[in-house]
Amino acid sequence: MSDKTLEIVVKLTEPRANALAQLVKRFRYEDACRLSNAHDGGQERDDMFDAMTDLRVALHERGFAPR
């Protein structure tokens, strides 16, 4: 897998954007541990958690930042 940066465009309704913002707000490191490949030295776990952080920031920048 490469470290090439990708731009992914997703069109969401406002309720879905709000719901997604709630999901990424509640997603914790422990969730990434539980859901990722346990046999890759933690690479997928770290990538998963970092991607959720990136998504949280992108949603925040578009005005979807739940408390």
N, C-alpha and C positions, 0 to 999 in steps of 0.2 A: 504494500500500500504506500502511496506517495503522500507527501505533506503539501501537495498543491492546494491552494486556497480555492474554494468553490463558492459561487453565489447561488443560493437556492431561493427561488421566489415562490411564496405560498399565498394564495388569496383565501382569506378567512372572513366570515361574518364577524361582527363585533362580539356577539355572545361567545363564539368559538375562540376568538382571540383572548377574551377575558378568561375563559376556561383554561386555555393553554397557559396563560400567564399564571394562573393559580397552580397548575400542575408543576411548572418549572420552579415556582416558588417553594413548593413542598418537596421537591425531589432532593434528596440528601445523598451524601457520599455513601451511606450505608445501603441505599437503594441501588446505586451503581455497583457496589460490591455484590449484592444479592443477584442482580440481573446479568452480570457480565461473565465472560469466560474465566473460569477459575484456574485455567492452565496456561495462561500466556504471560505470566509475570506481572499482571495488573495493567497491561497496556490498554486493553479494551475498557476496563473500569475507568482509567484515567481519561481516555478519549471520550467516553460516554459522559462523564461528569463535566468535562470541559465543554463539550458540545451543548449540554443543558445550560451551562453558564453563559455561553455565547447566545443561545436562544433567549435566555432571560434578559440579557442586555439589549438585544434587538427589539424585543417586545417593549421593554422600558422606553427605548428611544422613540417608539411609535405611540407612546402614551398608555401602554398597558402595564402598569406596575402596581399590582395589588399590595395592600398593606399586610 
